[in-house]
Every structure is written in C-alpha cells, then in structure tokens.
Amino acid sequence: MTISLVATSHGTAVPAAQASITALVEAVREASPHLDVREAFVDVQTPSVADVVDDIDGLAVVVPLLLAPGFHVHVDIRQAADRPGVVASGTLGPDPRLTDVLRGRLADAGATKDDVIVLGAAGSTDIRARQSVDAAARQLGAAWGSPVPVGYVGGTGTPIDEIVRDVARSGRRVVVASYLMAPGFFHDRLRECGADAVTRPVLDGLDVAPEMVSLVLDRFADAAGVLDWAAASTSHRVREQM
C-alpha cells in the first residue's frame, strides 16, 4: 500500500505565489522520490484537498502548507482527513526552522540590531492562529535578541500599520519580517504599512530554502506515525471489492 503526502496550501490567483508554493511542493517531491507527493488547495485553486484525498487509494498524510492553524485547518483539512488511513499534520509554524528563514530574510533586507523588528502576519478570527503567530514572534525575538511585536493584515488582531506607527515613535528604523507564505495581496499590504523595510515572504520564487523542505517532511513523518494502518488496510480491501 502506498503512502501519499498531500501538500495543501490556501490557494491563490497570484501567479508569483502559485509558482512559489509549487516550487516548495516540487522540492519536497525531489527530496523524497519514494513518496507520492500531491498538491492540493483549500480555496481559489483546484484540485481541492477533499478531491485529492478521495482519489488516493492508500494511506495519506495531509500537510498544511500554512504557517498557523485557522478555519481552513480546523474545518476544510480536518473534514478531508476524516477517513480511515488519512491523517492531517500540524501547520508549519511555529518552528525554529521558520525562525532561521525569517532571520535570513531580515539579513537580506539589511536589518541590524539597531532596528525595531515587527512580525507581519495574516490575521485570523481563530484565537489558536493568533496564539501560534505570537509563539513565532517570541521565537524570532529570542533569536534576534529583542522583543518582536506582531501586526496583522486582515482578520482580527492589531493592524500592522498601527504597530508600525507605535514603534516608530522610538525614532529607530522599523523593519517588518513578513510571516506570509508567498507574495500576493497580503504581502502588498505589508509593503504599504509605513515601515522602512519589509522582508520577502517565506517563499519567494523558485529558490526554496532547505529548511522549508525538511519542515514539510518532518510534519509528514510525525503525522504518519499515528496512522491507523489496520483500519486503512480494511478500507482498502473494501474499496477493491466495490
């Protein structure tokens, strides 16, 4: 029986974002040729995660290519994974490897220890998502050596432009670390928030950081360890007889 990794992103109409996400999926596929790696989406693009899972005749792990858990994780992905032999992993964040990627983006943007760093994230009405982003900000702050406040675009939470205006009163340069998966509408909003500089998103173009590949594969491995292989085998036999 095969095992599939269903790499599931939000979906976007922005070509640059589509290319960036697909580049991560392709990098995961290249790093693990023994896996059946499939790309799926929860909105905007097709195929949907539910359709991809339904098409798999075997075991599957749905890995959300999302930085924080919100509606799509707790509803769309959970429902798609609600069958024998299928399980959903946790989201990519927070994780020290993401912190490393963010620090690299800050270095690329010329950020220094004299700057005020703000984490810019997509908002959510789900408190679990905001708690996850707060944890990511604490990790980045610990690595950077100073507290990192969080500002949001969309959803709930303090808007990014308010955070930037507040911290700019110190007279120091303000750099926003983009805690977004790919270019697009939300990242454009970050660039308009009044900061002196905004880093590139976690994924940007075809050059995928190796930390992101290992993160996806580790989320897959952690979830695969709790798969109900016996139930999956029974379900597989039933489907063969239909």
N, C-alpha and C positions, 0 to 999 in steps of 0.2 A: 504494500500500500504506500502510495506516495504521500509526501507532506508538502504543503504549499505555504508560502509566505505571501499574504495579501497586503501589499503596501498601500495603505489607504490615506489619501490626502483630502483636503477640503474640496478642491476643485476650483478652477479659476478661468476666466475668459482672457486673461492677460498672457500673450504668447511667451514673454520672458519668464513668467512664473511657471507656466506649463513646462518649458524647457528645463528650468532649474530643478523642478520636482522630478521630472522624468530622468534627469541625469543622475539623481540620487538612486532611483529605482534601478537604473542600468548598472550603476556602480555596485549595488548590493548583489545584483544578479551575476556580475562578473566575479565578485569576491566569493560567491558560493554557487558554483555551477551545479552542485548536487541538488540544489533546491529548485522547486518550481515557483519562481517569483512572478507574481501578477500585480498589475497596477489597478487600483480602484479608487472611487471617489464617493463622497457623501453629498455633494451638491455641484451644480453647474455643469460638470463634465460627466461623461459616461465612459465605461460601464459603472454602475452603482456597486457599492460593496456587497449589497444583498444579491445582485445578479451574479457577481463573480463567485461568491461563496456557493451559491446554488449550482454553479457549473462545475464545481470541484467534486470529483469522485474519489474522495480520500480525506486525509487529515488536513487541517488548515489552521494557521495562526494569522489572525488579522492584526497587523501592526499599524497603529495610527501614526501617520507622519504629521503629527500635531504636537505643539510644544506644551499644551496644557489641556486638561480634561474639561469639557463643557458639554453642551447639548448633544453635539454630534457623537461624542464618545459614549455618553450615558444613554442615548436613545438609538440613533441610527446604527452605530457599530455594535452595541450590545445586542440589539434585535437581530442583526445579521449573523452574529456569532452564536445565537441561541439554538444550537442543534448539536447532536452527538458528533464528536470528533472535530469540533471547531471551538476555538477559544480566542479571546482578544487579549492582547498585551496591554501594558500601560503606555501612556504617552511618552514622547521622547524626553520631555523635561519634567522636573529639573534633573540635571546630571552634570557632574564635573567636566565631562567632555564638551558639553554645550558652553560651560564657562570658559573653557580653553578656546573654543571657536570665537566667542564674544571678545575675549582678550586679544585674539589675533585681529579681529575686525577693528577694535579700538586702536591697535598699533598701526594698522593700515591708514586709519583716519588721522594719525598724528596726535592722538590723545596722550597727555602727560599726567603725572601725579598732581600737577597744579590745577588740573581741570576738575569741574564737577561732572560726574558721570550720572546719567539718568537712564534707566531701563525703559524703553518704549515698547509697549505690548498691545495686542488686540484686546479690547475689552470683552467682558462676558457678564451675563446676569447670574451665572453659576458661581457661587462663593468658592467651590472647590477649584475652579480655574484660577480665580484671583489668589487663592492661597498658594497654588502651585507657582504662579508668577512671583509672588512675594518670596517664596523659597529660592527661586532662581536669582532674584535680586540680592538676597542675603549671601548666596554662594559667590556671586560676582563681587559683592562688596568685600567679602573676606579675602578673595584673591587679589583684588585691586588695592586693598588697604584703607578703604574709607567707605562709609555707608552709601548705598545706591538707592535713591528713591525710585518709585515706579510711576509712570504716567501712561494713560491709556488712550487709544483711538477707538471710538465706538464702545457700545455696551455701557457697563457701569464702572465705577472707579474714578479716581481723579483724572480729568483730562490732561493730556501731555502738555498742552500749551500753558495750563495753569501751573504745573510743576516747574516747567522751564522758567516762567516769569518769576516764580518764587525763588528758585535757587540762583537766578541771575542777579538778584539783589546783592549777592556777595561781591560782585564785580569780577568774578572769575569766569573764564571761558566755560561754556556748557556744551558737553558732547553727549548726544543720545546714542546709546547702544541699542540697535534695532533687534528686538526679540520677536522677529517675524520670520516665517519660514522662507519667504520668497518675495521678489518685487511685486508691486501691484498698488491697488488703491490705498490700503492702509499704510504702506511704506511711503507713498507720496504724501500722505497726511503727516507722517513724521517729519518729512523734509520741510513742511510748512509750519512747524510748531514754534519757530523762533530761536532754535538752538544754533550755536555757532557751527556745529558739525553734526552729522548723522552718519552712523556707520552703515555699511552694506548689510542686508539681511543675512540670516544664517546660510541660506542657499542663494547663490547669485551667479548664474551662468553654468557652464558645463564643468568647471573645476570644483569637484566635490571634496571637501575636507575628509580625510580618512577617519577622523573621529565620528563623523556622522554615519559612515558605513558600519563601524563597529558598534555604534549605539543601536542602530536598527537591528543588527544581527543579535546583539545581546538581549534586546527586548523580545525578539523572536524565541531565543533559546530559553529564556526564563518562563515564557508562557507555554512553550512546547512541553516543558517538564511537568505540567499539570494536566495535559490532555488525557482524556478518558479513552485509552486505546481499545479497551474491550468493547465499550459502547460503540465506538466508531467502527470496529470490525463487524459487529452485528448489523449496524445500519448499512454498511457497505454490502453485506450479503443480501439484505432485503432489497436494496436498490437493484442489484444484479438480477434478482428473480422477477422484478416487475416488468 
